[in-house]
Amino acid sequence: MKVVLYMAITANGYIAKENNETPWSDEEWESFSTKVKEIKNIVIGRKTFEIMEKGGEFQKIDNPFTVIVSNKKENNSNFVNSPEQAIDLLKEKGFSEVLVAGGGILNSSFMQKGLVDEIYLDIEPFLFGKGIKLFADNDFETKLELLETKQLSKNTIQLHYKILK
Ligand SMILES: NC(=O)c1ccc[n+]([C@@H]2O[C@H](COP(=O)([O-])OP(=O)(O)OC[C@H]3O[C@@H](n4cnc5c(N)ncnc54)[C@H](OP(=O)(O)O)[C@@H]3O)[C@@H](O)[C@H]2O)c1
């Protein structure tokens, strides 16, 4: 199972403002949507799920098979309790790739458990003094190999990395 993490970030590594606002560009959204439509699933944390549901964002990305990670017990088979369970569920459903799509707490636990194979970072032309980090504080260190860079627009660059294991 190939696990791909895809995030839009500020030039200093934030994925949202403290109030959850994300002022990302149309080009970034387009690139993210294309990746979701290719992989056809996403794994997200409970908080990101609630924000996306409220914003009607699932329809805009063609309603991928969505797995929500949460510690809470929910009467919904798409809710799981850990990153490993998310991967197992998608395996069971016949997927060979997984798209991890935030937020910072979920991203961090996938990294800490060594489950991620590739990362896409779309670097948007912003700096935030505070906000939600790409990876919530956690104890891990990872070496990367740069696979590709792509200019998504005049101001937005995409970095595509492989995680070296
Ligand atoms: N820039 C981007 O591309 C991008 C993408 C996605 C999201 N975002 C932003 O990210 C923000 C949300 O990020 P966040 O870090 O605050 O929250 P989050 O990671 O979306 O959700 C956190 C919640 O997910 C559950 N969770 C995460 N990891 C878990 C694990 N290993 N085991 C069990 N449960 C786990 C827990 O839910 P319970 O509390 O239910 O236990 C936790 O409270 C929002 O502002 C959103 O807009 C940005």
The ligand as a Tripos MOL2 file, in Angstrom:
@<TRIPOS>MOLECULE
LIG
   48    52     1     0     0
SMALL
NO_CHARGES

@<TRIPOS>ATOM
      1 N1         -3.5330   23.0770    4.2360 N.am      1 LIG1
      2 C1         -4.1390   21.9590    4.0000 C.2       1 LIG1
      3 O1         -3.8870   21.3480    2.9510 O.2       1 LIG1
      4 C2         -5.0780   21.4000    5.0270 C.ar      1 LIG1
      5 C3         -5.5940   20.1260    4.8250 C.ar      1 LIG1
      6 C4         -6.4220   19.5860    5.8110 C.ar      1 LIG1
      7 C5         -6.7370   20.3160    6.9410 C.ar      1 LIG1
      8 N2         -6.2370   21.5630    7.0730 N.ar      1 LIG1
      9 C6         -6.5340   22.3300    8.3060 C.3       1 LIG1
     10 O2         -6.0590   21.6200    9.4280 O.3       1 LIG1
     11 C7         -6.8230   22.0030   10.5680 C.3       1 LIG1
     12 C8         -7.1920   20.7790   11.3700 C.3       1 LIG1
     13 O3         -5.9970   20.1560   11.8230 O.3       1 LIG1
     14 P1         -5.8330   19.6520   13.3140 P.3       1 LIG1
     15 O4         -4.4270   19.2120   13.4620 O.co2     1 LIG1
     16 O5         -6.3390   20.6850   14.2390 O.co2     1 LIG1
     17 O6         -6.8640   18.4370   13.4010 O.3       1 LIG1
     18 P2         -7.0490   17.0750   12.5430 P.3       1 LIG1
     19 O7         -5.7390   16.3690   12.4240 O.co2     1 LIG1
     20 O8         -7.8330   17.3410   11.3250 O.co2     1 LIG1
     21 O9         -8.0360   16.2890   13.5270 O.3       1 LIG1
     22 C9         -7.6190   16.0020   14.8290 C.3       1 LIG1
     23 C10        -8.5140   14.9230   15.3950 C.3       1 LIG1
     24 O10        -8.4280   13.7630   14.5640 O.3       1 LIG1
     25 C11        -8.3880   12.5920   15.3980 C.3       1 LIG1
     26 N3         -7.0630   11.9750   15.2460 N.ar      1 LIG1
     27 C12        -5.9790   12.4540   14.5820 C.ar      1 LIG1
     28 N4         -4.9630   11.5690   14.6410 N.ar      1 LIG1
     29 C13        -5.4290   10.5030   15.3450 C.ar      1 LIG1
     30 C14        -4.8690    9.2640   15.7370 C.ar      1 LIG1
     31 N5         -3.6090    8.9300   15.4080 N.pl3     1 LIG1
     32 N6         -5.6280    8.3960   16.4570 N.ar      1 LIG1
     33 C15        -6.8960    8.6990   16.7810 C.ar      1 LIG1
     34 N7         -7.5010    9.8690   16.4390 N.ar      1 LIG1
     35 C16        -6.7680   10.7560   15.7230 C.ar      1 LIG1
     36 C17        -8.6800   13.0720   16.8010 C.3       1 LIG1
     37 O11       -10.0920   13.0970   16.8460 O.3       1 LIG1
     38 P3        -10.9870   12.9530   18.1880 P.3       1 LIG1
     39 O12       -10.8400   14.2460   18.8940 O.co2     1 LIG1
     40 O13       -12.3680   12.7200   17.6550 O.co2     1 LIG1
     41 O14       -10.4340   11.8050   18.9500 O.co2     1 LIG1
     42 C18        -8.1070   14.4730   16.7850 C.3       1 LIG1
     43 O15        -8.6660   15.3110   17.7620 O.3       1 LIG1
     44 C19        -7.9980   22.7760   10.0510 C.3       1 LIG1
     45 O16        -7.7810   24.1460   10.2570 O.3       1 LIG1
     46 C20        -8.0050   22.4820    8.5630 C.3       1 LIG1
     47 O17        -8.5490   23.5510    7.8200 O.3       1 LIG1
     48 C21        -5.4140   22.1210    6.1560 C.ar      1 LIG1
@<TRIPOS>BOND
     1     1     2 1
     2     2     3 2
     3     2     4 1
     4     4     5 ar
     5     4    48 ar
     6     5     6 ar
     7     6     7 ar
     8     7     8 ar
     9     8     9 1
    10     8    48 ar
    11     9    10 1
    12     9    46 1
    13    10    11 1
    14    11    12 1
    15    11    44 1
    16    12    13 1
    17    13    14 1
    18    14    15 2
    19    14    16 1
    20    14    17 1
    21    17    18 1
    22    18    19 2
    23    18    20 1
    24    18    21 1
    25    21    22 1
    26    22    23 1
    27    23    24 1
    28    23    42 1
    29    24    25 1
    30    25    26 1
    31    25    36 1
    32    26    27 ar
    33    26    35 ar
    34    27    28 ar
    35    28    29 ar
    36    29    30 ar
    37    29    35 ar
    38    30    31 1
    39    30    32 ar
    40    32    33 ar
    41    33    34 ar
    42    34    35 ar
    43    36    37 1
    44    36    42 1
    45    37    38 1
    46    38    39 2
    47    38    40 1
    48    38    41 1
    49    42    43 1
    50    44    45 1
    51    44    46 1
    52    46    47 1
@<TRIPOS>SUBSTRUCTURE
     1 LIG1         1 GROUP 0 **** ****
